[in-house]
Amino acid sequence: MKNKVNYIAVLTFFIIAVLLRYLTNKTDLLNGISSGFIKIILQGISPTIAALAVFALFKIKPVLTLKGNYSNIMTPFLLYWALPIILILSTEYAVKGTLSFEAITAILIYGLLEEIGWRGFLQQQLKPLPEFLNVFIVAVLWFIWHLNFDLSSSNLLFLGILILGSWGIGKVANNTHSLLAVAAFHSLNNFFLEMNTLKIILLISLLSIWIIALVIRKNQQNAQKVILS
């Protein structure tokens, strides 16, 4: 168990992530790209690039992986990626007769690219700190990365959501060690930007299924620890 934060690695990560975020979101760098899908991916890729850079530069071994601590990668993929895709698209098709597969997939990939940085690197690097301080620092840096500094009530609410999200997604990361799982929880906010009754039902359904699955998994892990001890 490491007991020191590598603040140089944290600073390096954040500088790279913010610089690339600025280039992809606040300049004309991506104007020549016609594909909306690719443009969205590139706008969210900076935390991943920053994390990979510090993993290599500072010889830090990632704790989170796509599979996490599941026995095989299909379990988190089916539960956290296939389930929301099927549930959201089937509901959309039943109501509107359309299928926004590319948009749903882009949201999940975008969430994954962010989470490789925020939970995959930053939360793990700040583990020696008290939990509240860890969550608060991750949320504040995550907020700054969005490069939206308007002094408005909606921005303060957004910061509050990021603090709550950092706490909740952090719990998922600790429980599963799976980037697929944390990316799915991250993506919930982007799946349901404009709420209505149907979207609230979908959101509650996904959250309920995932939380129950996490509780069952946690109980199984605790039971195994008791048996092994």
C-alpha positions as CSV (number, residue, x, y, z in Angstrom):
1,M,0.0,0.0,0.0
2,K,1.7,3.2,-1.1
3,N,1.6,6.1,1.3
4,K,2.8,9.0,-0.8
5,V,1.2,11.0,-3.5
6,N,3.3,11.6,-6.6
7,Y,2.3,15.3,-7.0
8,I,4.6,15.8,-9.9
9,A,2.8,13.0,-11.8
10,V,-0.5,14.5,-10.8
11,L,0.5,18.0,-12.1
12,T,1.9,16.5,-15.3
13,F,-1.3,14.6,-15.9
14,F,-3.4,17.7,-15.3
15,I,-1.3,20.0,-17.5
16,I,-1.4,17.5,-20.4
17,A,-5.2,16.9,-20.0
18,V,-6.1,20.6,-19.8
19,L,-3.8,21.6,-22.7
20,L,-5.2,19.0,-25.0
21,R,-8.7,19.7,-23.9
22,Y,-8.2,23.4,-24.8
23,L,-6.8,22.5,-28.2
24,T,-9.7,20.1,-29.0
25,N,-12.5,22.1,-27.6
26,K,-11.5,25.8,-27.7
27,T,-9.6,26.1,-30.9
28,D,-10.2,25.3,-34.6
29,L,-8.0,22.2,-34.5
30,L,-10.9,19.7,-35.2
31,N,-12.8,21.9,-37.7
32,G,-11.5,19.8,-40.6
33,I,-13.0,16.6,-39.2
34,S,-16.4,15.9,-40.8
35,S,-17.4,12.9,-38.6
36,G,-19.3,14.0,-35.5
37,F,-18.5,10.6,-33.9
38,I,-14.7,11.0,-34.3
39,K,-14.9,14.7,-33.2
40,I,-16.7,13.7,-30.0
41,I,-14.1,11.0,-29.2
42,L,-11.2,13.4,-29.8
43,Q,-12.8,16.0,-27.5
44,G,-12.8,13.6,-24.6
45,I,-9.5,11.8,-25.2
46,S,-7.2,14.1,-23.3
47,P,-7.5,12.4,-19.9
48,T,-6.5,9.1,-21.5
49,I,-3.5,10.5,-23.3
50,A,-2.4,12.3,-20.1
51,A,-2.8,9.1,-18.0
52,L,-0.9,7.0,-20.5
53,A,1.8,9.6,-20.6
54,V,2.3,9.6,-16.8
55,F,2.0,5.8,-16.5
56,A,5.0,5.7,-18.9
57,L,7.0,8.6,-17.6
58,F,6.7,7.8,-14.0
59,K,6.6,4.0,-14.4
60,I,3.2,3.8,-12.6
61,K,1.3,0.5,-13.0
62,P,-2.5,1.0,-13.7
63,V,-4.8,-0.5,-11.1
64,L,-8.0,-0.3,-13.2
65,T,-8.4,-2.4,-16.4
66,L,-11.3,-3.0,-18.8
67,K,-12.0,-6.4,-17.2
68,G,-11.2,-5.3,-13.6
69,N,-11.5,-8.0,-11.0
70,Y,-14.2,-9.9,-12.9
71,S,-13.2,-13.4,-14.1
72,N,-13.7,-12.4,-17.7
73,I,-14.3,-9.2,-19.7
74,M,-17.7,-10.3,-21.0
75,T,-19.4,-9.9,-17.6
76,P,-18.7,-6.2,-17.2
77,F,-19.2,-5.6,-20.9
78,L,-22.7,-7.3,-21.0
79,L,-23.8,-5.7,-17.7
80,Y,-22.4,-2.2,-18.1
81,W,-22.3,-1.6,-21.9
82,A,-24.6,-4.1,-23.7
83,L,-27.4,-3.6,-21.2
84,P,-27.8,0.2,-21.5
85,I,-27.3,0.1,-25.3
86,I,-30.1,-2.5,-25.7
87,L,-32.4,-0.9,-23.1
88,I,-32.0,2.6,-24.4
89,L,-32.1,1.8,-28.1
90,S,-35.1,-0.6,-27.8
91,T,-37.0,2.0,-25.9
92,E,-36.1,4.7,-28.5
93,Y,-37.2,2.4,-31.3
94,A,-40.5,1.6,-29.6
95,V,-41.3,5.3,-29.0
96,K,-39.7,7.0,-32.0
97,G,-38.9,4.3,-34.5
98,T,-35.3,5.4,-34.6
99,L,-32.0,3.9,-33.5
100,S,-29.2,6.3,-32.3
101,F,-26.6,3.5,-32.0
102,E,-23.7,5.8,-32.9
103,A,-24.6,8.4,-30.4
104,I,-25.0,5.9,-27.5
105,T,-21.7,4.2,-28.4
106,A,-20.0,7.6,-28.6
107,I,-21.2,8.5,-25.1
108,L,-19.9,5.3,-23.6
109,I,-16.5,5.6,-25.4
110,Y,-16.3,9.3,-24.3
111,G,-17.0,8.2,-20.7
112,L,-14.3,5.5,-20.9
113,L,-11.7,8.0,-22.3
114,E,-12.4,10.4,-19.4
115,E,-12.4,7.6,-16.8
116,I,-9.0,6.2,-17.8
117,G,-7.7,9.5,-16.5
118,W,-10.0,10.5,-13.6
119,R,-10.5,7.1,-11.9
120,G,-7.9,5.1,-13.7
121,F,-5.0,7.5,-12.8
122,L,-6.0,10.4,-10.6
123,Q,-8.2,8.7,-8.0
124,Q,-5.7,5.9,-7.6
125,Q,-2.8,8.3,-7.3
126,L,-4.6,10.3,-4.5
127,K,-5.5,7.1,-2.6
128,P,-3.1,8.0,0.4
129,L,-5.3,11.1,1.1
130,P,-8.4,11.0,3.2
131,E,-11.4,9.9,1.1
132,F,-13.2,13.3,1.2
133,L,-10.0,15.1,0.1
134,N,-9.4,12.6,-2.7
135,V,-13.0,13.0,-3.9
136,F,-12.9,16.8,-3.7
137,I,-9.6,17.2,-5.5
138,V,-10.6,14.9,-8.3
139,A,-14.0,16.7,-8.7
140,V,-12.4,20.2,-8.7
141,L,-9.7,19.2,-11.3
142,W,-12.4,17.5,-13.3
143,F,-14.5,20.7,-13.2
144,I,-11.6,22.9,-14.3
145,W,-10.8,20.5,-17.1
146,H,-14.2,21.3,-18.6
147,L,-13.0,24.9,-19.2
148,N,-16.3,26.4,-18.2
149,F,-15.8,29.1,-15.6
150,D,-19.0,31.1,-15.7
151,L,-20.0,32.2,-12.3
152,S,-23.6,30.8,-12.4
153,S,-25.8,28.7,-10.3
154,S,-25.8,26.0,-13.0
155,N,-22.0,25.8,-12.8
156,L,-22.1,25.5,-9.0
157,L,-24.7,22.7,-9.4
158,F,-22.4,21.1,-12.0
159,L,-19.5,21.2,-9.5
160,G,-21.8,19.6,-6.9
161,I,-22.7,16.8,-9.4
162,L,-19.0,16.2,-10.1
163,I,-18.3,15.9,-6.4
164,L,-21.2,13.4,-5.9
165,G,-20.1,11.6,-9.1
166,S,-16.5,11.4,-8.0
167,W,-17.6,9.8,-4.8
168,G,-20.1,7.4,-6.4
169,I,-17.9,6.4,-9.4
170,G,-15.0,6.1,-7.1
171,K,-16.9,3.5,-5.1
172,V,-17.6,1.6,-8.3
173,A,-13.9,1.8,-9.2
174,N,-12.9,0.4,-5.8
175,N,-15.5,-2.4,-6.0
176,T,-14.9,-3.6,-9.6
177,H,-11.5,-2.1,-10.7
178,S,-13.2,-2.1,-14.1
179,L,-13.0,0.8,-16.5
180,L,-16.1,-0.5,-18.4
181,A,-18.1,-0.2,-15.2
182,V,-16.9,3.3,-14.2
183,A,-17.4,4.5,-17.8
184,A,-21.0,3.3,-17.7
185,F,-21.8,5.1,-14.5
186,H,-20.1,8.2,-15.9
187,S,-22.2,8.0,-19.1
188,L,-25.5,8.1,-17.3
189,N,-25.5,11.9,-17.1
190,N,-24.9,12.2,-20.8
191,F,-27.4,9.5,-21.7
192,F,-30.2,11.5,-20.0
193,L,-29.4,15.2,-20.4
194,E,-33.0,16.2,-20.9
195,M,-35.2,14.4,-18.4
196,N,-38.8,13.2,-18.9
197,T,-40.8,10.4,-17.3
198,L,-39.6,7.7,-19.6
199,K,-35.9,8.7,-19.2
200,I,-36.3,8.8,-15.4
201,I,-37.7,5.3,-15.5
202,L,-34.7,4.1,-17.7
203,L,-32.2,5.9,-15.4
204,I,-33.7,4.4,-12.2
205,S,-33.9,0.9,-13.9
206,L,-30.2,1.0,-14.9
207,L,-29.1,2.4,-11.6
208,S,-31.1,-0.2,-9.7
209,I,-29.8,-3.1,-11.7
210,W,-26.2,-1.9,-11.4
211,I,-26.3,-1.1,-7.7
212,I,-27.9,-4.5,-6.9
213,A,-25.2,-6.2,-9.0
214,L,-22.5,-4.3,-7.1
215,V,-24.1,-5.2,-3.7
216,I,-24.3,-8.9,-4.6
217,R,-20.7,-8.8,-5.8
218,K,-19.5,-7.1,-2.7
219,N,-21.3,-9.7,-0.5
220,Q,-19.7,-12.5,-2.5
221,Q,-16.3,-10.9,-2.1
222,N,-16.8,-10.6,1.6
223,A,-18.0,-14.2,1.8
224,Q,-14.9,-15.4,0.0
225,K,-12.6,-13.4,2.4
226,V,-14.3,-15.1,5.3
227,I,-13.8,-18.6,3.8
228,L,-10.2,-17.9,3.0
229,S,-9.5,-16.6,6.4
